[in-house]
Amino acid sequence: MTSCTQEENTAGGTGNVNAISFGTFVGKATKGTPVTGIDFPVDGDFLVIGYNTSSTLTAATAYPNFMRQTVTKTDASTYSYFPLRYWPSTGYVSFFAVFPAGVSTITPAAVSSAIATLPAVSYAVNTDPVKQADLMLASAVNKTSADGTASFSFTHALTKIGFTAKLAADYGANGTYIRITSISLKNVAGTGDFTAAEGGSWSQTTPTVFTSTFTLDYLKNLVDNGSVSTTTDKNMVLANSYLMMVPADYAASADAALEVKYTITYADGTTYDFTSNKLLKDLTVVAGKTWTSASAITYKMTITLNAVSFSATTTDWSANSDVAL
């Protein structure tokens, strides 16, 4: 079970000293493909919601009156958006950012001076692992024209989950081959709500509904179509198929489980299907049953086959009986 932290500033802008420019970095290293490392992806789009206030931002003054626009990182250090916004001569501007720009439901839905509301994201995990987003959130509050650049430190809001597998012995030496056909997370959270605070932090509402199932298919999502042939740990998940899940606590869940289906093919060509289930609450490592934001969790599987053996005993014949005809 691993996670790590790295940080680096990268600046970027439009070249106009009066215009608002943006910069990004990724605060924690962990889809399409999940964002790795500290560099925000080129061609990545993030939604920016801006608030202009006469004094520093509070919940009471949080009118999304300044901007609600998509910003694109166009190269290593340049960010573009339209129409261009300029720093007001007085007051403050607070910015909140969501990556990717088109993910799920993001409120407020439009620029407005009528209702004071801070940003919120209602996120639903896509059932197709390839289409799951690496949801990232950021803020830059109470900025002025003196700042010039609104720099976002994006953090991963979800839990990234991968799998490795190995064999307990070299079963291939006997002509026996193992293929994982699916890996499923069952009865887990499928939705999550994230809300910004006036100080710029984001928080998640603890999920309470655990009814969703997410499955990695051997033909679409697993390395070597699920084949396991080594006694050392082998990564089983394609780069675009890591499960990006809503953080949740399953330590007390009676249903949340990991299910692995696999086939065994013997030297004579016969094949048998097997299913293995493990409740998340029964795992001994805390990270395996309590998922937190920005954590990368790897479940390590060992496939053990117990060979069928035979023994036999004999009993002596019963005493002969002579029968006269």
N, C-alpha and C positions, 0 to 999 in steps of 0.2 A: 504494500500500500504506500504510494508515494505522492508527495506534492512538494513544490518548491516556490521560492519567491525571488524575483529579479526585477530591477527597475532601471530605466534609463530615459532621459529626456530626449525627444526629437522635435525640433521646431519646424513649422511650415507656415506659409501664408500666401497672400495674394499679391504682395508687392506694393500695395497702397497703404501708406502709414496711417491714414484715417479710417481705413476699412477694418472691420473685425476679421482677424485671421485665426486659424485653429492649429493646434498641435496635439499630438497623441503619443502615448506609450501604453503598454499593457503591463499592469502592476503585478500580475501573478502569471507565471508560465505554466501552462498545463500541457456549419461545418460548412453547407458542405463540410469541409475538413476543419477540425478544431484549430483555433489560432494558437500557435506555439511560440515560445520565446517572448520578447519584449516589444517587437515591432508590430504596429498596427498594419494590417494587410493592405498593399497597394490595390486600388480599385474597390476597397471596402467602403460601404456606405453606412453612415450613422445618422440618426435623426437628432436634431438639436432643437430643444424648446427653450426659448429665451424670455426672461422676465426683466423689465426695466422698472426700477424703484428709485424714489427720491432718497431713501435711507436704506440701510442694509435689509436684506430679504427676511421677512417673517411670514408665517402662514397667513396672517391677516392681510399682508400686502402682496401675496403671491398671485398676481394677475398675469397670465401668460400672454402679455401684450406686445412682445417685441419680435419674436420670430418662431416659426415652426417649419424648419427646412431640412432637407437632406444634404449632408456634406459628404464629399467623396475625396478620398486620398488618391490623387492622380499620379503621383510618383513618390519617390523616397521622402520628399520633404514638402510637397505642395498639396494644398487642400482647396477644392473648388466648390462653390455653391452659387445659386442664383435665385432671386436677385441679391446683390451684394448689400450687406448691412454695414452701417457706420456707427462708431461710438457716439453716444449722446454727449453733449458738452458738460452736462452735470449729472449727478446721480450715479447709480450702480446698475450693472447688468449681471444677472445670474443665469448660467447655462446648465442644462441637463442633457445628457446624451445617452442614446440607446443604440446598440449595434446587435444585429443588423437593422437597418432603417425600417424594413417592412415586416419585422417579426410581430406576430400575434396582434394584440390590441394594446395601443399606447394612448393614454389620455394625458392632457387634454387633446381633443381631436382637431382643434383649430386655434388660431390666434384669437384672443378674447380679452377684453378689459372689463367684462361684466361679472365674472365669477372668479373668486380667489381659489385656486386649486394647484397643488403641487403634482408633478408627474407621477404616473403609475403605469405599470406594465402588467397586463394579465396574459400569462404565457401558457400555451398548450404545447406539450411535447408531440411532435409529429410521429405517427406510428411507423413511418418509413425511416430507418436509421440514417440513410443517405441524405434525407431532407431535414434532419434535425439541426437546429441552429446552435451556435456557440454564443448564447446570450451574454452580452457584456454591458455594463452600466458605468457611467461616469458623471462628474459634475465639476463646474468651475464657478463658484458663487462669489457675489459681491465684487465683481471686476469693474475697473474704470478704464478710460482711454489711456491712462498711464501704463496699463498692462499690455496693451497692443495685441497680444495673443492670448486667446483662451485655450489653455493647455489641459487636455483631458487625460487623467490616469484611469484607464479602463481596467475593471476587475471582472473576472469571470463570475457570473451569477449562478451557474449550474455546477453539477458534479459530473466529471468525465469518467466513464467506466469502460475498462477494457478487460481482456481475458487472455491468459496463457494456458497452455496444456502440455503435459508430458506423459510418457508412459513409465510405469513402474519398472518395466523390464523390456528387453528387446524381443517383443512378440513377433516381429517380422522375421526373425531367424527361423521360426517354425511355420512361416507362410501365413501368419495371421495379421490382418490389417484393420486399423480402426479409423473411422471417419466420424467427426462430430457433424451432425446434420442440422442442429439448431441449438441456440443458447437463448433462453428467455428469462426476463425479469417479470415475475407475475405478482399481481396484487400490490402494485406500487403506485405512487402519486403520478398523475398525468398532467396536472395543472399546477401553476404556482402564481402568486401575486407578489409583486415587488413595488415598493412605494418609496419615493424620495422624501427627505426631511429638509427643513429650511436651512440647516447647516451644510447640506450637500451630501449627506450619507444616504445610502439606500438600505432598506430592510425588507425582509421577506416575511409574509404571513405564513405561519406553520401549517403545512398541509394536513388535512384530517381525513381525506378520502383516498383510500388505497384500493383501487379496483382496476387499474390499467395493466396491460401486458405489452411488453416490447420485446421483439424477437429478432435475433441475428440469424439469417438464413445462410446455409453453407455455400449456396451457389452465388449469392449476391454480396455477402458481407464478410465471409471468412477467408483467411489466407489458405492457399492451396486447396480451395473447396472443402475445408474442414479436415483435411488429412492430418493425422498425428502419427509420427513415425520415429520420434526421438525421445531419449530418456532425459533430455535437458529441456528447461522451460522454452516454449516456442510461442511467440506472439500469434494470436489467432485472429485478430481483427484488422481488416483493411483500414487504410488511413482515413477513408471517408465514412467509416461505419462505427466509430466509437459511439457508445450510447451517451447522450447528453441529457442528464436527468435532473428533475427538480429536487433540490436538497430536502431531505426528510429523515425522520428518526423512526427506524423499524425495530428498535430494541424490544418493544412490547407487542409487536404485531404478530398475531397468530397465523397470518396468511401470506405475508410478503415472502417470496421464495425465489430461488434461482433454480431453473430447470434446464438440464442438459440432455439432449437426445443424441444418441450415437449408434452406429452400426458396426458390427464385427463381421468381417469376411474371412472365412477359413480357406485353407489351401485347396480344398475341393470345390470352391466357388459358392458354397452355401453361405447365406447371410442372415444375421439375426439382429433385431432392433432392440435397443435398451433405453430406458429413461431413468435419470437420476435426479432427485429433488433434494434441496437443502434450504431450510428456513433461514432467512437472514438473521433472525434473532438468536439462532443457535451458533453463529460464528463467534469465535473467541476474540478476534481482533475488532476493536470498537469501530474503526473506520469502515468495516465491511457491513455494518448494520446501522450506522449513523452517518448519513451522507451530509456533507457541508459544502457551502459555496467554495468554488475555486480549488476543490480537492480532486486529484486524479487517483482513482482507485483501480487496482488491478486484482482481479480474482484469479488465483492460481489453482489449476485443476491437475490432479494426478489420476490417470486412468490405470486401475489395477485389475488384471484378469486372474482369476483363480482357475487353473487348469483342472479339468475333470479327471480324476484318477479312479482306478478300480481295484478291488481286492476280492478274493474268493476263498471259500473253505469247502471242504468235502466231508461227507459223512459216509461211513461204511455201509455196505449193503446189510439189510436185515437178514436174520438167519434163514437159511434155505428151508423150505418145506417140501418134503417129498409127497407127491400125490400119485396114488396108484390109479391106473386106468383100467 
